[in-house]
Amino acid sequence: MRKGQSGKHSSYISRPAGRRGTARSERQKMQPNAEEQRVSAMLEERRLETEELLQTLTLEEYRDLGRELFARKPELVFDAPRNNQARSGAPPPADLLGIPPWCTCGSCRDMPTLLERKCCGQEPNHCVRLLPHFSLFCLDEGNLQIHRQFREDLMAVRPAREAGDDNREYRYAAYRHFIFWQRGALGRGNRLVIPSCCVWAVRDRYPDPYGQYKGFVPGC
């Protein structure tokens, strides 16, 4: 172990490696907060602009928008009725289900395998899924759509066309974003278990219409 390093550290939250003077320490503390506030403000501004635009549309414009959406992304239209049904029968949030004993952040839900029963390790107010960057990188539809389009073009992947395919591709894109954000490129065949709190945040945002999820599959 190198001098100046602590034996105990969090796997998911980066901290300054050292301190060289009070002024530098204060700058290091302020910068992440300022960046988080900037990202949060940007996301909120985008949401408000979208809502304001939708409020100005007439019924006929809504229909035109629906037809255009169907022409471009038919899987979204196929998923909509099933997603509404899934929401009505969706499982209650984690605080009503009870927090698993292995969870420290208070946002995890029980997982089917021992390997997947993993928490971000943070306190409730600092859960990774509450970070503005998590919302931007792993939940924002615009960012995930760019990732999907790039991957489809690069790997000649067939675009989603069946019910549920669209949200599944968004979930997979979100998981890839999370891993690259936290750990960088792992290399072919290497996989990482994502904390349950973050997995369910993605699933809640992009649910499967039948409530069926694949779960973690170890690499070969």
N, C-alpha and C positions, 0 to 999 in steps of 0.2 A: 504493500500500500504506500502510495506517495505521501510525502509530507504535505500537510494542509488539507488532505482529503479526509472525509468522515467515513467511517465504516457503515453508517446507517444513512440511507438516502432513499428518496422516493423515485420510483421507476418512471413516473409520468409527468412530473413537474420539474423543470429545469430551474436551477438557482445559480446565482453568481458564484464563480469558482473561488474567489477570494476577495479581500477588502484591502484597498490601498488608500486610506484616508477617509475622513468622514464625508467630504464632499462627493467623492466618487460613490461611496456607499449609498448616499441619499439619492443620487441620480439613478443608480441601479434599481432602487426601490420604486422610484417614481415612473420610470419608463414603461414597465409592463402595465401599470395602472392606466397611464395615458393612452397606451396602445389599445388596451381592452375597451376603454371608453370610446375611442375613435371607431373601432370595429362595431361596437354596439350601436353607436349613433348612425353609422352607415347602414346597418341592417334595418334599423327602425325607420330611417328615411326612405329606404327602398319599399318597405312594407306599406308605409303611409301613401307613397306615390301610387303604388299599385291599387290600393283600396280607393283612392280618390279617382283614379282613371276608371275603375269599374263602376263607380257610382254615377258616372256621366253617360254610360252606355244605355242606349234604348233597347227594348226587347228584340227588335230586328237585328241590332248590332250584336247582341248576345248570341242570337242564332247564327249570324255570320261567323262570329268568333268560334262557336261550337263546330260549325262545318269545317272551318279552316283547321281547327285543332284535330278533328277527325282525319282530315286529309294528311296532316303531317305526322300525328302520333295517334293512330287508331287505338293502340293499346290503352291509352288513358281513358278513352270513352268506354272501352270494354270493362275496365277496372272500376269505374265510378260507382255503378249500382252495388257491386260486391263490397267495395270499401265502405259504403254507407251501412250495409248490413253488418259488416265486421265491427264498425264503431258501436253500433247498438248493442252488440253482444261481446264487446271487447272486455278483457279482464280488467278488474279494478286496478288502480295505481298501486305502486309498491307499498305506500304507507298504509293501505287498507289490507294488503295481503300479509303483511308482517315482514320485517326485515330479516333476511337470513343471518345466521350467527357469524358467518364469515365476512359479512359486509360491515365496513366502518363508515362509509359515506352516507348511508341511509337511503340510497337510490337503487340498489341492486335488487334483482328478483332471482328466485331460485332457478338454477339451471339443471338440465338433465344429466350432465356428467360432472365428475369431480374436477376434471381439467377445466371446464368452463366456469366453475364456481370461483370466480376471480373478481376482486374489487379493485378500484383505482387506488385504494389505500389512503385517501384523503379524508379530512373531516367533512361533515355535512355541508358546511358553507363553502367548501373549496373543492367539491366534487368536480372531476374533469368535465363532465357533461354540462356543467354550468358556465364553463369558460366561453367567452364570446368567440374565441378562435375555433372552438369545437363546433359552434353553430355555423360559423362561416365555412369551415373546411368540410364538415361532415353532414350538415343538414341543409345547407343552402342549395336549392334546386338548380340555380344557374351554374354554380361551380361544378356540381356533380354532372350536369348535362354536358359541359365542356369536356370533362374527363371521359364520359361515355362516348362522345362523338370522336374524340381523339383515338380512343382504344378501338372503336369500331373501324375507323379508317386505317389505323396502323396494322391491326391484326385481322382485318377483313371479317370481323365478327358480324353475324346476322343480327340486325336490329330486332328488338322485342316486338312480337306480334300477337302473342296469346294473352289471355286474361291473367293478370298477376305478373307477367314478365317485366313490365315497366318498373314497378316498385321493387322487384327483386334486383334488377340491374342497378337501381339507385342505391339499394342497400349494399351491394357488392362494391360499388364505387365509393360509398361512404367508408366502408371498412378499409379499403385500400388507402384512401386519404388519411384515415386515422393512423394507420401503421407507418406510412411515409412521414407524416407530421411528427410522430413520436419517436420513431426509430430509424427512419431513412429506408433505403432500399435493402431488403433482406436477401435478395437473390432467389433464383429459381428453386422451388421445392421447400424453401424455408417459410414457415408460417408462425404467426404469433397469436396467442389468445388475447382477445380484446376484453376489457372489463365488462362485467354484466351490465353495469349502469349505463355505459356508452352503447352497448349492443341494443339495449331496450329503448334508448332514446332514438336510435336510428329506426328500429322496428316500429315504434309508435308514430314516427314521422312518415315512414313508407311501409305501411302494413301489408301483409299478405292477405288477400281477400278470403282465404280459407283458414287463416290462422296457423298455417304450417310453415315451419322454419327449419332449415337444414342443420344449423348449428356448426360448431367447429369441426373441421376435418384435418387431422395432422398431415404434414407433408410426407412425401415418400422418401 
